[in-house]
Amino acid sequence: MLEWLEHGLRAVVSFLLEPLTVVALSLFSLACFLASVVVASWAVRRLPADYLLHPLDTTEPCGRGALIARNLLGSVLLLLGFLMLFLPGQGLLTIVAALAVMSFRSKRRLERWLLLRPQLFALVNQLRRRSGHPPLLHPAPADSQRRVPLEH
């Protein structure tokens, strides 16, 4: 009964172990890595320093075609970012870049949650500092109105 599954798995493993397949996957992984570094750096640099201080329920006006194009590009980046969590590349930064490009309900809440992870927040601010941009401002706790950059 499971013979077809066993045969299919053998075919997949055989295909993946072919020298040409290994080279092609390695080149694809390298290209994804380089593209993720460029796109993620661009997306992180274009965020305003007070991005995390804006209200969570803001919408971005754009035409239907632009919305579809942005969401398609964002979906590809999101998929690549997820793959790069397991392959060489900047997985989390690519996911953040994908979310910055896409437009969907609760986008800001998800971006905020991701960007406020201490390690990712420090990495984003390090990239911004290297490119001459001010660090992202960390939202003040509810009991305080201070808006200062969080340095790590």
Residue frames as a rotation matrix with the C-alpha (Angstrom) as fourth column:
MET 1
0.561 0.828 0.000 0.00
0.828 -0.561 0.000 0.00
0.000 0.000 -1.000 0.00
LEU 2
0.765 -0.332 -0.551 2.81
-0.059 -0.889 0.454 2.43
-0.641 -0.315 -0.700 0.83
GLU 3
0.134 -0.744 0.654 4.97
0.822 0.452 0.346 1.24
-0.553 0.492 0.673 -2.05
TRP 4
0.471 0.106 0.876 4.20
0.725 -0.612 -0.315 4.38
0.503 0.783 -0.365 -4.09
LEU 5
0.978 -0.127 0.166 5.34
-0.199 -0.807 0.555 6.56
0.063 -0.576 -0.815 -1.18
GLU 6
0.471 -0.847 0.246 8.56
0.159 0.356 0.921 4.60
-0.868 -0.394 0.303 -0.77
HIS 7
0.125 -0.377 0.918 9.22
0.979 0.196 -0.053 4.74
-0.160 0.905 0.394 -4.52
GLY 8
0.741 0.239 0.627 8.50
0.400 -0.907 -0.127 8.49
0.539 0.345 -0.768 -4.56
LEU 9
0.900 -0.436 0.017 10.85
-0.244 -0.470 0.849 9.16
-0.362 -0.768 -0.529 -1.64
ARG 10
0.217 -0.849 0.482 13.63
0.576 0.510 0.639 7.18
-0.789 0.139 0.599 -3.30
ALA 11
0.279 -0.058 0.958 13.17
0.922 -0.263 -0.285 9.21
0.269 0.963 -0.020 -6.49
VAL 12
0.933 0.096 0.348 13.30
0.015 -0.973 0.228 12.50
0.360 -0.208 -0.909 -4.59
VAL 13
0.680 -0.729 0.077 16.42
-0.113 0.000 0.994 11.49
-0.725 -0.684 -0.082 -2.64
SER 14
0.128 -0.621 0.773 18.08
0.852 0.468 0.235 10.27
-0.507 0.628 0.590 -5.83
PHE 15
0.546 0.152 0.824 17.26
0.660 -0.684 -0.311 13.58
0.516 0.714 -0.474 -7.55
LEU 16
0.976 -0.118 0.181 18.59
-0.201 -0.805 0.558 15.64
0.080 -0.582 -0.810 -4.61
LEU 17
0.496 -0.836 0.235 21.86
0.051 0.298 0.953 13.71
-0.867 -0.461 0.190 -4.54
GLU 18
0.617 -0.271 0.739 22.60
0.784 0.132 -0.606 14.28
0.066 0.954 0.294 -8.24
PRO 19
-0.357 -0.855 -0.375 25.70
0.846 -0.466 0.258 16.51
-0.395 -0.226 0.890 -8.58
LEU 20
-0.693 0.134 0.708 23.92
0.424 -0.719 0.551 18.92
0.583 0.682 0.441 -10.93
THR 21
0.420 0.908 0.004 21.02
0.454 -0.214 0.865 19.28
0.786 -0.361 -0.502 -8.48
VAL 22
0.381 -0.368 -0.848 23.41
0.888 -0.110 0.446 19.97
-0.257 -0.923 0.285 -5.59
VAL 23
-0.723 -0.684 0.097 25.18
0.675 -0.670 0.309 22.67
-0.146 0.289 0.946 -7.62
ALA 24
-0.398 0.655 0.642 21.87
0.335 -0.548 0.767 24.22
0.854 0.520 -0.002 -8.75
LEU 25
0.632 0.661 -0.405 20.49
0.594 -0.078 0.801 24.27
0.497 -0.747 -0.442 -5.20
SER 26
0.006 -0.726 -0.688 23.74
0.915 -0.273 0.296 25.75
-0.403 -0.631 0.663 -3.90
LEU 27
-0.843 -0.300 0.447 23.67
0.493 -0.763 0.418 28.53
0.216 0.572 0.791 -6.51
PHE 28
0.028 0.941 0.337 19.99
0.347 -0.325 0.880 29.18
0.938 0.092 -0.335 -5.80
SER 29
0.570 0.131 -0.811 20.72
0.818 0.000 0.575 29.36
0.075 -0.991 -0.107 -2.07
LEU 30
-0.472 -0.822 -0.319 23.57
0.803 -0.550 0.229 31.82
-0.364 -0.148 0.919 -2.68
ALA 31
-0.697 0.285 0.659 21.37
0.332 -0.686 0.648 33.99
0.636 0.670 0.383 -4.93
CYS 32
0.419 0.899 -0.126 18.59
0.486 -0.105 0.867 33.99
0.767 -0.424 -0.482 -2.30
PHE 33
0.232 -0.429 -0.873 21.09
0.941 -0.129 0.314 34.93
-0.247 -0.894 0.374 0.38
LEU 34
-0.796 -0.601 0.066 22.44
0.592 -0.751 0.292 37.88
-0.126 0.272 0.954 -1.62
ALA 35
-0.412 0.732 0.543 18.96
0.246 -0.484 0.840 39.03
0.877 0.480 0.019 -2.62
SER 36
0.501 0.646 -0.576 17.73
0.716 0.064 0.695 38.79
0.486 -0.761 -0.430 0.97
VAL 37
-0.211 -0.655 -0.726 20.61
0.895 -0.428 0.126 40.90
-0.393 -0.623 0.676 2.24
VAL 38
-0.925 -0.143 0.352 19.93
0.314 -0.808 0.499 43.60
0.213 0.572 0.792 -0.34
VAL 39
-0.174 0.951 0.254 16.13
0.200 -0.218 0.955 43.63
0.964 0.217 -0.152 0.05
ALA 40
0.438 0.337 -0.834 16.13
0.849 0.151 0.507 43.34
0.296 -0.930 -0.220 3.83
SER 41
-0.497 -0.690 -0.526 18.71
0.796 -0.604 0.040 46.12
-0.345 -0.398 0.850 4.18
TRP 42
-0.831 0.253 0.495 16.69
0.163 -0.740 0.652 48.34
0.532 0.623 0.574 1.85
ALA 43
0.150 0.984 -0.098 13.44
0.375 0.035 0.926 47.70
0.915 -0.175 -0.364 3.72
VAL 44
0.289 -0.097 -0.952 14.99
0.957 0.016 0.289 48.27
-0.013 -0.995 0.097 7.14
ARG 45
-0.740 -0.646 -0.184 16.67
0.635 -0.762 0.123 51.52
-0.220 -0.026 0.975 6.03
ARG 46
-0.684 0.490 0.540 13.49
0.159 -0.622 0.766 52.97
0.711 0.611 0.348 4.53
LEU 47
0.235 0.762 -0.604 11.53
0.854 0.135 0.503 52.66
0.465 -0.633 -0.619 7.80
PRO 48
0.247 -0.131 0.960 11.21
-0.260 -0.963 -0.065 56.00
0.933 -0.234 -0.272 9.60
ALA 49
-0.761 -0.647 -0.038 12.86
-0.114 0.191 -0.975 56.09
0.638 -0.738 -0.219 13.04
ASP 50
-0.686 0.559 0.467 9.45
-0.657 -0.198 -0.727 56.53
-0.314 -0.805 0.503 14.70
TYR 51
-0.512 0.473 -0.717 7.86
-0.512 0.502 0.697 53.61
0.690 0.724 -0.015 12.78
LEU 52
-0.575 0.258 -0.777 7.06
0.555 0.820 -0.138 51.63
0.601 -0.510 -0.615 15.93
LEU 53
-0.876 0.230 -0.425 5.45
0.241 -0.553 -0.798 54.67
-0.419 -0.801 0.428 17.55
HIS 54
-0.744 0.631 -0.220 2.69
-0.584 -0.455 0.672 55.07
0.324 0.628 0.707 14.92
PRO 55
-0.003 0.834 0.551 -0.83
-0.856 0.282 -0.433 53.82
-0.517 -0.473 0.714 15.67
LEU 56
-0.661 -0.295 0.690 -1.35
-0.089 0.944 0.318 50.15
-0.745 0.149 -0.650 14.88
ASP 57
0.044 0.806 0.590 -4.46
0.673 0.413 -0.614 50.63
-0.739 0.424 -0.524 12.73
THR 58
-0.040 -0.098 -0.994 -3.13
-0.536 -0.838 0.104 52.69
-0.843 0.537 -0.019 9.84
THR 59
0.480 0.206 0.853 -3.85
0.555 0.681 -0.477 51.75
-0.679 0.702 0.213 6.24
GLU 60
-0.558 -0.733 -0.388 -1.85
0.026 -0.483 0.875 52.61
-0.829 0.478 0.289 3.16
PRO 61
0.554 0.803 -0.218 -3.86
-0.205 -0.121 -0.971 53.90
-0.807 0.583 0.098 0.20
CYS 62
-0.666 -0.691 -0.283 -2.85
-0.442 0.059 0.895 52.42
-0.601 0.721 -0.345 -3.16
GLY 63
-0.013 0.670 -0.742 -4.50
-0.998 0.034 0.048 51.16
0.058 0.741 0.669 -6.33
ARG 64
0.779 0.441 0.447 -5.71
-0.479 0.877 -0.030 47.61
-0.405 -0.191 0.894 -6.82
GLY 65
0.821 -0.516 -0.246 -2.87
0.040 0.481 -0.876 46.73
0.570 0.709 0.415 -9.24
ALA 66
-0.082 -0.879 0.469 -0.23
-0.596 -0.334 -0.730 48.10
0.799 -0.340 -0.496 -6.88
LEU 67
0.195 0.246 0.950 -1.79
-0.954 0.271 0.125 46.21
-0.226 -0.931 0.288 -4.00
ILE 68
0.979 0.177 0.097 -1.69
-0.145 0.950 -0.278 42.93
-0.141 0.259 0.956 -5.94
ALA 69
0.510 -0.856 -0.081 1.90
-0.022 0.081 -0.996 43.53
0.860 0.510 0.022 -7.07
ARG 70
-0.125 -0.549 0.826 3.02
-0.859 -0.357 -0.367 44.41
0.496 -0.756 -0.427 -3.53
ASN 71
0.429 0.366 0.826 1.35
-0.792 0.591 0.150 41.36
-0.433 -0.719 0.544 -2.05
LEU 72
0.974 -0.152 -0.170 2.82
0.022 0.803 -0.596 39.06
0.227 0.576 0.785 -4.72
LEU 73
0.142 -0.976 0.167 6.32
-0.247 -0.198 -0.948 40.43
0.959 0.093 -0.269 -4.11
GLY 74
-0.097 -0.119 0.988 5.78
-0.979 -0.167 -0.116 40.22
0.179 -0.979 -0.100 -0.36
SER 75
0.821 0.459 0.339 4.55
-0.510 0.857 0.073 36.62
-0.257 -0.233 0.938 -0.64
VAL 76
0.710 -0.643 -0.286 7.67
0.139 0.526 -0.839 35.60
0.690 0.556 0.463 -2.56
LEU 77
-0.191 -0.808 0.558 9.89
-0.509 -0.404 -0.760 37.33
0.839 -0.429 -0.334 0.02
LEU 78
0.247 0.370 0.896 7.94
-0.965 0.174 0.194 35.71
-0.084 -0.913 0.400 2.85
LEU 79
0.992 0.113 -0.058 8.39
-0.121 0.976 -0.183 32.26
0.036 0.188 0.981 1.33
LEU 80
0.349 -0.935 -0.063 12.10
0.118 0.111 -0.987 32.89
0.930 0.337 0.149 0.75
GLY 81
-0.148 -0.372 0.917 12.47
-0.813 -0.483 -0.327 34.22
0.564 -0.793 -0.231 4.30
PHE 82
0.664 0.444 0.602 10.83
-0.709 0.629 0.318 31.11
-0.237 -0.638 0.733 5.71
LEU 83
0.901 -0.375 -0.215 13.12
0.205 0.808 -0.552 28.89
0.381 0.453 0.806 3.63
MET 84
0.094 -0.939 0.330 16.14
-0.125 -0.340 -0.932 30.89
0.988 0.046 -0.150 4.80
LEU 85
0.486 0.072 0.871 15.32
-0.871 -0.039 0.490 30.02
0.069 -0.997 0.044 8.38
PHE 86
0.780 -0.146 0.608 16.64
-0.042 0.958 0.284 26.57
-0.624 -0.248 0.741 7.40
LEU 87
0.551 -0.603 0.576 18.97
0.810 0.220 -0.544 27.47
0.201 0.766 0.610 4.51
PRO 88
-0.494 -0.768 -0.406 21.76
0.813 -0.574 0.098 30.06
-0.309 -0.282 0.908 4.41
GLY 89
-0.341 0.349 0.873 20.39
0.481 -0.733 0.481 33.60
0.808 0.584 0.082 4.37
GLN 90
-0.984 0.044 0.170 18.85
-0.155 -0.669 -0.727 36.37
0.082 -0.742 0.666 6.44
GLY 91
-0.597 0.785 -0.165 15.55
0.660 0.597 0.455 34.62
0.456 0.162 -0.875 7.17
LEU 92
-0.040 0.623 -0.781 14.11
0.905 -0.309 -0.292 36.92
-0.423 -0.719 -0.551 9.84
LEU 93
-0.529 -0.198 -0.825 15.17
-0.020 -0.969 0.246 40.10
-0.849 0.147 0.508 8.08
THR 94
-0.977 0.204 -0.058 13.66
-0.045 0.069 0.997 38.84
0.207 0.977 -0.059 4.82
ILE 95
-0.314 0.906 -0.284 10.40
0.917 0.367 0.155 38.07
0.245 -0.212 -0.946 6.64
VAL 96
-0.095 0.228 -0.969 10.38
0.553 -0.797 -0.242 41.60
-0.828 -0.559 -0.050 8.08
ALA 97
-0.841 -0.244 -0.483 11.06
-0.244 -0.625 0.741 43.00
-0.483 0.741 0.467 4.59
ALA 98
-0.798 0.599 0.068 8.19
0.429 0.486 0.761 40.90
0.423 0.637 -0.645 3.19
LEU 99
-0.048 0.813 -0.581 5.82
0.984 -0.062 -0.168 42.21
-0.173 -0.580 -0.796 5.85
ALA 100
-0.383 -0.152 -0.911 6.92
0.192 -0.978 0.082 45.78
-0.904 -0.144 0.403 5.16
VAL 101
-0.974 -0.017 -0.225 6.06
-0.216 -0.222 0.951 45.35
-0.066 0.975 0.213 1.47
MET 102
-0.664 0.741 -0.104 2.76
0.602 0.612 0.513 43.49
0.444 0.278 -0.852 1.93
SER 103
-0.714 0.558 0.422 -0.60
-0.657 -0.742 -0.131 44.95
0.240 -0.371 0.897 2.87
PHE 104
-0.304 0.651 -0.696 -2.98
0.296 0.759 0.580 42.89
0.905 -0.030 -0.423 4.99
ARG 105
0.616 0.633 0.470 -5.13
-0.292 -0.371 0.882 43.19
0.732 -0.680 -0.043 8.09
SER 106
0.973 -0.220 0.067 -3.16
-0.029 0.173 0.984 43.31
-0.228 -0.960 0.162 11.38
LYS 107
0.567 -0.807 0.164 0.09
0.473 0.156 -0.867 43.87
0.675 0.569 0.470 9.48
ARG 108
0.140 -0.533 0.835 1.32
-0.477 -0.775 -0.414 46.56
0.867 -0.340 -0.363 11.85
ARG 109
0.689 0.169 0.705 0.63
-0.721 0.257 0.643 44.43
-0.073 -0.951 0.299 14.91
LEU 110
0.920 -0.363 0.148 2.67
0.375 0.925 -0.058 41.53
-0.116 0.109 0.987 13.48
GLU 111
0.363 -0.815 0.451 5.51
0.312 -0.350 -0.883 43.82
0.878 0.461 0.127 12.34
ARG 112
0.308 -0.194 0.932 5.63
-0.740 -0.664 0.106 45.44
0.598 -0.722 -0.348 15.73
TRP 113
0.891 0.063 0.449 5.71
-0.361 0.697 0.619 42.08
-0.274 -0.714 0.644 17.51
LEU 114
0.754 -0.638 0.153 8.57
0.628 0.633 -0.453 40.87
0.192 0.437 0.878 15.28
LEU 115
0.238 -0.703 0.670 10.60
0.161 -0.651 -0.741 44.08
0.958 0.285 -0.042 15.40
LEU 116
0.425 -0.040 0.904 10.35
-0.788 -0.508 0.348 44.29
0.445 -0.861 -0.247 19.19
ARG 117
0.912 -0.316 -0.262 12.06
0.384 0.881 0.275 40.91
0.144 -0.351 0.925 19.66
PRO 118
0.743 -0.600 -0.296 15.28
-0.156 -0.586 0.795 42.05
-0.650 -0.545 -0.529 21.42
GLN 119
-0.157 -0.882 0.443 17.75
0.407 0.351 0.843 40.32
-0.900 0.313 0.304 19.08
LEU 120
0.015 0.226 0.974 15.99
0.999 -0.043 -0.006 41.41
0.041 0.973 -0.227 15.89
PHE 121
0.941 0.335 -0.044 15.52
0.338 -0.934 0.113 44.97
-0.003 -0.121 -0.993 17.21
ALA 122
0.419 -0.870 -0.258 19.25
-0.092 -0.324 0.942 45.18
-0.903 -0.371 -0.216 17.96
LEU 123
-0.306 -0.529 0.792 20.13
0.703 0.436 0.563 43.75
-0.642 0.728 0.238 14.53
VAL 124
0.444 0.566 0.694 17.82
0.877 -0.432 -0.209 46.20
0.182 0.702 -0.689 12.73
ASN 125
0.971 -0.079 -0.226 19.29
0.007 -0.934 0.357 49.16
-0.239 -0.348 -0.907 14.61
GLN 126
0.072 -0.991 0.114 22.82
0.167 0.125 0.978 47.93
-0.983 -0.051 0.175 13.88
LEU 127
-0.180 -0.061 0.982 22.02
0.962 0.197 0.189 47.83
-0.205 0.979 0.023 10.14
ARG 128
0.777 0.536 0.330 20.46
0.587 -0.806 -0.074 51.29
0.227 0.251 -0.941 10.33
ARG 129
0.731 -0.563 -0.385 23.46
-0.046 -0.604 0.795 52.69
-0.681 -0.563 -0.468 12.19
ARG 130
-0.193 -0.850 0.490 25.90
0.518 0.336 0.787 51.24
-0.833 0.406 0.375 9.61
SER 131
-0.162 0.197 0.967 23.97
0.973 -0.131 0.190 52.91
0.164 0.972 -0.171 6.80
GLY 132
-0.931 -0.327 0.162 23.87
0.296 -0.936 -0.190 56.28
0.214 -0.129 0.968 8.57
HIS 133
-0.096 0.962 0.257 20.19
-0.037 -0.261 0.965 56.15
0.995 0.083 0.060 9.56
PRO 134
-0.435 -0.020 0.900 18.97
-0.861 -0.285 -0.422 56.87
0.264 -0.958 0.107 13.10
PRO 135
-0.992 0.061 -0.111 17.95
0.091 0.955 -0.282 53.83
0.089 -0.290 -0.953 15.17
LEU 136
-0.162 0.986 -0.038 14.30
0.242 0.077 0.967 52.85
0.957 0.148 -0.251 15.46
LEU 137
-0.559 0.077 0.826 12.68
-0.734 -0.508 -0.450 54.39
0.385 -0.858 0.340 18.51
HIS 138
-0.795 0.275 -0.540 11.41
0.416 0.896 -0.157 51.85
0.441 -0.349 -0.827 21.00
PRO 139
0.124 0.901 0.416 7.84
0.008 -0.420 0.908 52.48
0.992 -0.110 -0.060 22.18
ALA 140
-0.660 -0.329 0.676 7.75
-0.601 -0.310 -0.737 53.72
0.452 -0.892 0.007 25.74
PRO 141
-0.812 0.422 -0.403 6.09
0.560 0.758 -0.335 51.58
0.164 -0.498 -0.852 28.40
ALA 142
0.045 0.957 0.286 2.47
0.692 -0.237 0.683 52.52
0.721 0.167 -0.673 29.12
ASP 143
0.639 0.227 -0.735 3.42
0.752 -0.388 0.533 54.31
-0.164 -0.893 -0.419 32.36
SER 144
-0.157 -0.761 -0.630 6.02
0.352 -0.639 0.684 56.51
-0.923 -0.114 0.368 30.68
GLN 145
0.870 0.488 -0.069 5.89
0.144 -0.386 -0.911 58.91
-0.471 0.783 -0.406 27.75
ARG 146
0.038 -0.934 -0.354 9.62
-0.527 -0.320 0.787 58.76
-0.849 0.157 -0.505 26.93
ARG 147
0.974 0.161 0.158 10.51
0.056 0.507 -0.860 57.85
-0.218 0.847 0.485 23.37
VAL 148
0.273 -0.954 -0.123 14.14
-0.826 -0.298 0.479 56.93
-0.493 -0.029 -0.869 23.27
PRO 149
0.343 -0.224 -0.912 16.14
-0.654 0.640 -0.403 54.54
0.674 0.735 0.073 21.10
LEU 150
0.853 -0.077 0.516 16.85
-0.349 0.650 0.675 51.24
-0.387 -0.756 0.528 22.78
GLU 151
0.238 -0.868 -0.437 20.54
-0.872 0.007 -0.489 50.47
0.428 0.497 -0.755 22.40
HIS 152
0.984 -0.020 0.176 22.01
-0.057 0.906 0.420 47.00
-0.168 -0.423 0.890 22.77
